[in-house]
Amino acid sequence: MTRCLKVLLATVGSRGDVQPMLALAQSLTEFGHIPTLAAPIDFESWITKQGFRFAPLGLDVQAYLSQNQNILTGNTLTMIRESTRFFKANMLPQAKQLHTACAGADCIVYAGLTLPIAPSVAQSRGLPALRVNYTSAMTPSDDHPPATVPWRGLPKWLNNFLWHTDRWLARRVLGSSIDAMRAELGLPPLLDFWGHMTHTFPAVNAFDKTVFPPSDRWGLNYKQANFLFFKDPMPLETELEQWLDEGAPPVYVGFGSMSGRGTDRIANIVIDAIQATGMRCLVGAGWAGLGSGAIPAGWRVVREAPHALLFPRMAVVVHHGGSGTVAQAMRAGAPQVVLPLILDQFHHAHKLYQAGIAPRPVSMEKITAPQLAAAIQAAMALPTEPIQAAASRLRSSDGCTDVVRIIETMVPL
């Protein structure tokens, strides 16, 4: 028998980082626990409207991305440089915020960009903690390189070398900032930088292990759940329902906060490509503002709508490869076209291609209109068996309950 737990759910990032934690909050509440979400301030209204406690953690992410668009251009060196600057400037303030938010909590569950700070805060508070991995891309394996490397299909020895290099660079770039943060928390410097972040506390892999198989190197420290699906109470708008009913299933195109070298460029490619297919299109605006310009007659733009209701009605889902969008499209049984831009998106695109759920990916920065039109046609021609098998598997899964059960075993009665 478990007691009522006060669980602090901490994450920093875009909506794809926050929504899985919101899903966990729903399940924790159903099991009689009390969650608090520590997240960037631009998500406060959304979280509190769902009835959950909120604690500020980090800056306004949407405002930050709009002011630092070069971080999302797909240039790896630029992204690493800007990410380093972000961490150095925000690590200590976020650690102080998270330390304050932990007051009265029984445990911390963390994800996203809290990885460098949450283990130290948990140590300083003397709290058990659990890391939630939304993707297998961030976990060392000789089957794939680090997420900062966009190339896939490399030999195992090279993947291992790149992981060692990634660890060395992370220590050189962030080590002094983390040690300074730990000093503020009353903790000693780290002897094993990477081990502290990845093995001080247990982790749970919250993704489909069939398409994203676990590595033998992960060991017992990694538990397995499945994707965390948010039960979104928002319905589809009446006009959108009518539009969907009036014609053939459309192509959905949405890239969240991603646009590469500019929203206008990718928007023009999307328009030319889908017009070439003769299909209708539903554009998900996202933070990048896709669809803000002129669009062809008969198309629609949605600012916000639950993917769980949209994707089952789509012919194809075209997206950037974020883990949340991947999960929703897989569960919907929709063929996918993935145009990766940064980090784990290349990993997801490659794994979906290997699983027969998406055609061979082309990056958002390199795609042309004819290539995108051909990819949409190729996605519609894929065999249905792998796609429907994944959909069935995810519809019968309950990753949130799996994680709640793990949380309950972390805290002694």
C-alpha positions in Angstrom: 0.0 0.0 0.0 1.3 3.5 -0.9 0.7 6.8 0.8 -0.2 10.0 -1.0 3.0 11.4 -2.5 3.8 15.0 -3.3 5.7 14.7 -6.6 7.6 17.5 -8.3 7.6 17.1 -12.1 10.4 19.2 -13.5 11.1 20.0 -17.1 12.5 22.8 -19.3 11.9 23.0 -23.0 9.1 23.4 -25.6 5.7 21.9 -25.5 7.1 18.5 -26.4 9.0 18.6 -23.1 6.1 19.8 -21.0 3.2 17.8 -22.3 4.5 14.3 -21.2 4.9 15.7 -17.7 1.3 17.0 -17.8 0.2 13.5 -18.8 2.1 12.1 -15.8 0.4 14.7 -13.6 -3.0 13.3 -14.8 -2.1 9.8 -13.9 -0.5 10.7 -10.5 -3.8 12.5 -9.6 -5.8 9.4 -10.6 -3.7 7.3 -8.3 -4.3 9.7 -5.4 -1.0 11.6 -5.5 -0.4 15.4 -5.6 1.8 16.6 -8.5 3.3 20.0 -9.0 4.7 20.9 -12.4 7.9 23.0 -12.5 8.2 24.3 -16.0 8.9 27.5 -18.1 6.7 30.4 -17.3 5.0 30.5 -20.7 3.3 27.2 -19.8 1.8 28.4 -16.5 -1.7 29.2 -17.9 -2.0 25.9 -19.7 -0.9 23.9 -16.7 -3.1 25.7 -14.2 -6.1 25.4 -16.5 -5.7 21.6 -16.3 -6.1 22.0 -12.5 -2.5 21.4 -11.5 -0.1 23.3 -9.3 2.6 25.2 -11.1 6.1 26.3 -10.1 8.2 28.6 -12.4 11.3 27.0 -13.8 13.4 28.9 -16.3 12.7 31.7 -18.7 9.9 32.2 -21.3 11.0 29.6 -23.9 8.9 30.9 -26.7 10.3 34.4 -26.3 13.8 33.0 -26.1 13.5 31.0 -29.3 12.0 34.0 -31.2 15.0 36.1 -30.1 17.6 33.3 -30.8 16.3 31.7 -34.0 19.8 30.7 -35.1 19.7 27.9 -32.5 17.1 26.1 -34.7 18.7 26.5 -38.1 20.0 23.0 -38.2 23.7 24.1 -38.0 25.2 21.8 -35.4 28.1 24.0 -34.4 25.8 27.0 -34.0 23.3 25.0 -31.9 26.1 23.7 -29.6 27.5 27.2 -29.2 24.1 28.7 -28.4 23.1 25.8 -26.2 26.3 26.2 -24.2 25.6 29.9 -23.7 22.0 29.1 -22.6 23.2 26.6 -20.0 25.9 28.8 -18.6 23.5 31.7 -18.2 20.5 29.8 -16.9 21.9 26.8 -14.9 22.3 28.5 -11.6 19.0 30.5 -11.7 17.1 27.4 -12.7 18.8 25.3 -9.9 17.7 27.9 -7.3 14.1 27.9 -8.7 14.0 24.1 -8.7 15.5 24.0 -5.1 12.7 26.2 -4.0 10.0 24.3 -5.8 11.1 21.1 -4.1 10.0 22.3 -0.7 7.6 19.7 0.8 8.1 17.3 -2.1 8.6 13.5 -1.6 10.5 13.0 -4.8 11.5 14.7 -8.1 10.7 13.4 -11.6 12.7 15.3 -14.2 13.2 15.5 -18.0 14.2 17.7 -20.8 16.8 20.4 -20.2 16.8 19.8 -16.4 19.2 16.9 -16.8 22.3 19.0 -15.7 20.6 20.5 -12.7 18.0 18.1 -11.2 20.4 15.4 -9.9 22.3 18.0 -7.9 19.2 19.6 -6.6 17.8 16.2 -5.5 21.0 15.5 -3.7 21.0 18.8 -1.9 17.4 18.2 -0.8 18.0 14.6 0.0 15.2 13.5 -2.2 14.8 10.4 -4.4 14.6 11.2 -8.1 13.7 9.7 -11.4 14.8 10.8 -14.9 12.3 10.3 -17.7 13.8 9.7 -21.1 11.4 10.6 -23.9 13.8 9.3 -26.5 16.6 6.7 -26.9 18.7 9.2 -28.8 20.1 10.8 -25.7 21.3 7.5 -24.1 24.8 6.1 -25.0 24.7 3.1 -27.3 27.1 1.7 -30.0 24.0 1.4 -32.2 23.7 5.2 -32.8 25.8 8.3 -32.3 25.0 11.2 -29.8 22.0 13.3 -30.7 24.4 16.2 -31.7 25.5 14.1 -34.6 23.0 14.1 -37.5 24.4 11.1 -39.4 22.9 7.7 -39.0 24.0 4.2 -39.9 27.6 4.7 -38.7 29.8 1.7 -37.6 29.7 0.8 -34.0 33.3 1.7 -33.3 32.6 5.2 -34.6 29.4 5.6 -32.6 31.4 4.7 -29.5 34.2 7.2 -30.3 31.6 9.9 -30.8 29.9 9.2 -27.5 33.3 9.4 -25.7 34.0 12.7 -27.6 30.5 14.0 -26.6 31.2 13.3 -22.9 34.5 15.0 -23.0 33.1 18.1 -24.7 30.2 18.2 -22.2 32.6 18.1 -19.3 34.9 20.8 -20.8 32.0 23.1 -21.7 29.6 22.6 -18.7 31.8 21.1 -16.0 32.8 24.4 -14.3 29.2 25.8 -14.5 27.9 22.6 -12.8 30.5 22.7 -10.1 29.7 26.3 -9.4 26.0 25.5 -9.2 26.8 22.6 -6.8 28.9 24.9 -4.6 25.9 27.2 -4.3 23.8 24.2 -3.2 26.4 23.1 -0.7 27.7 20.2 -2.7 31.2 19.1 -3.6 32.6 19.2 -7.2 31.9 16.3 -9.4 34.5 13.6 -10.0 32.4 11.8 -12.6 30.5 14.4 -14.5 28.7 12.2 -17.0 28.1 9.4 -14.5 26.5 11.9 -12.1 24.0 13.1 -14.7 23.1 9.6 -16.0 23.5 7.1 -13.1 23.2 9.0 -9.8 19.4 8.3 -10.0 17.4 5.7 -11.9 15.8 6.4 -15.3 12.8 5.2 -17.1 12.6 5.0 -20.9 9.2 6.3 -21.9 9.1 5.2 -25.6 8.2 2.3 -27.7 10.9 -0.3 -27.4 10.0 -2.1 -30.6 10.7 0.8 -32.9 13.4 2.2 -30.5 14.9 -0.9 -29.0 16.9 -0.6 -25.8 20.7 -1.0 -25.7 22.4 -3.8 -23.7 24.7 -1.1 -22.3 21.8 0.6 -20.4 21.7 -2.0 -17.7 19.4 -2.3 -14.7 19.5 1.5 -14.0 17.0 2.0 -16.9 13.4 0.8 -16.5 11.0 0.6 -19.4 7.6 2.1 -19.9 6.0 3.5 -23.1 5.1 6.9 -24.5 3.3 9.2 -22.1 0.0 10.3 -23.7 -1.8 13.4 -22.4 -5.5 13.1 -22.2 -6.3 16.5 -23.9 -9.8 17.7 -23.0 -9.9 20.1 -25.9 -12.4 19.1 -28.7 -11.9 19.8 -32.4 -13.6 23.0 -33.5 -16.9 22.6 -35.2 -15.7 24.3 -38.4 -12.7 22.0 -38.5 -14.8 18.9 -38.1 -17.0 20.0 -41.0 -14.0 20.7 -43.2 -12.6 17.2 -42.4 -15.9 15.6 -43.2 -16.3 17.4 -46.5 -13.4 15.8 -48.4 -10.8 13.1 -48.6 -8.3 12.8 -45.7 -5.8 15.6 -45.9 -2.0 15.9 -45.4 -1.1 17.3 -42.0 2.0 19.5 -41.9 3.3 20.9 -38.6 6.9 21.5 -37.3 6.2 22.9 -33.9 8.8 25.5 -33.1 11.0 24.5 -36.0 11.4 26.2 -39.3 15.0 25.9 -40.3 16.3 28.8 -42.3 13.0 30.6 -42.1 9.2 29.9 -42.0 8.7 31.4 -45.5 11.1 29.0 -47.1 9.6 25.8 -45.7 6.1 27.1 -46.2 6.7 27.7 -49.9 8.1 24.2 -50.2 5.1 22.7 -48.5 2.7 24.6 -50.7 4.4 23.6 -54.0 4.8 19.9 -52.8 1.2 19.3 -51.7 -0.3 21.1 -54.6 1.7 18.8 -56.8 0.0 15.8 -55.1 -3.5 17.3 -55.5 -4.4 16.7 -51.9 -5.9 18.9 -49.2 -3.7 20.2 -46.4 -4.1 21.0 -42.7 -1.3 23.2 -41.5 -0.3 23.2 -37.8 0.9 26.7 -37.1 3.1 25.9 -34.0 5.4 28.4 -32.5 7.2 28.8 -35.8 4.0 30.3 -37.3 3.7 28.0 -40.2 0.7 29.1 -42.4 0.9 32.7 -41.3 1.1 33.8 -45.0 -1.1 33.1 -47.9 -2.2 29.5 -48.3 -4.0 27.8 -51.2 -7.8 27.8 -51.3 -9.4 24.9 -49.5 -6.5 24.5 -47.0 -6.9 25.2 -43.3 -4.6 26.4 -40.6 -5.0 25.3 -36.9 -3.3 27.2 -34.1 -4.0 24.6 -31.6 -5.8 21.2 -31.8 -5.3 17.9 -30.1 -3.2 15.6 -32.3 -4.9 12.6 -30.8 -8.1 13.7 -32.5 -6.5 15.0 -35.7 -4.0 12.4 -36.7 -6.3 9.4 -37.1 -8.1 11.5 -39.8 -5.0 12.3 -41.8 -3.7 10.6 -44.9 -0.1 11.5 -44.0 1.5 13.4 -41.1 4.5 15.5 -42.2 6.5 16.8 -39.2 9.9 17.5 -37.7 10.4 14.3 -35.7 9.8 15.4 -32.2 9.2 12.5 -29.9 5.6 13.6 -29.0 4.6 14.0 -32.6 6.2 10.7 -33.5 4.2 9.0 -30.7 0.9 10.5 -31.6 1.3 9.7 -35.3 2.3 6.1 -34.5 -0.7 5.6 -32.2 -3.0 7.1 -34.9 -1.8 4.6 -37.5 -0.9 7.4 -39.9 2.0 7.1 -42.4 4.7 9.7 -41.5 7.1 11.9 -43.5 9.8 13.2 -41.2 11.9 16.3 -42.0 14.5 16.3 -39.1 16.3 19.5 -38.2 18.2 19.1 -34.9 19.2 16.6 -32.2 17.0 13.5 -31.6 14.8 14.3 -34.7 17.4 12.6 -37.0 17.4 9.5 -34.7 13.6 9.2 -34.8 13.4 9.7 -38.5 16.0 7.0 -39.1 14.3 4.5 -36.7 10.8 5.1 -38.3 12.3 4.5 -41.7 13.9 1.2 -40.5 10.6 0.2 -39.0 8.7 0.8 -42.3 6.6 3.6 -40.8 8.1 6.4 -42.8 10.0 6.7 -46.1 13.7 7.5 -46.1 14.1 11.0 -44.4 15.5 14.1 -45.9 16.4 17.0 -43.5 14.3 20.1 -43.4 17.3 22.2 -44.5 17.8 20.0 -47.7 14.3 19.1 -48.7 12.9 20.4 -52.0 9.3 20.6 -53.1 9.6 17.7 -55.6 11.3 15.6 -52.9 8.6 16.3 -50.4 5.8 15.5 -52.9 7.6 12.2 -53.7 8.0 11.4 -50.0 4.2 12.0 -49.3 3.4 9.6 -52.2 5.9 7.1 -50.9 4.5 7.3 -47.4 1.0 6.6 -48.7 2.3 3.5 -50.6 4.0 2.0 -47.5 2.8 -1.5 -46.4 0.2 -1.1 -43.7 1.3 -3.9 -41.5 4.1 -2.2 -39.6 2.1 1.0 -39.2 -1.0 -0.7 -37.8 1.1 -3.0 -35.6 2.7 0.0 -34.0 -0.7 1.7 -33.6 -2.2 -1.3 -31.9 0.7 -1.6 -29.6 0.5 2.0 -28.5 -3.2 2.1 -28.1 -3.0 -0.8 -25.7 -0.1 0.7 -23.7 -0.2 2.8 -20.6 3.1 4.4 -20.1 1.9 6.9 -17.6 0.7 4.1 -15.2 4.0 2.3 -15.7 5.9 5.4 -14.6 3.5 6.1 -11.6 4.2 2.6 -10.3 7.9 3.2 -10.6 7.5 6.5 -8.7 5.6 4.7 -5.9 8.4 2.3 -5.4 11.0 5.1 -5.1 9.6 6.6 -1.9 9.5 4.4 1.3 6.4 4.3 3.3 
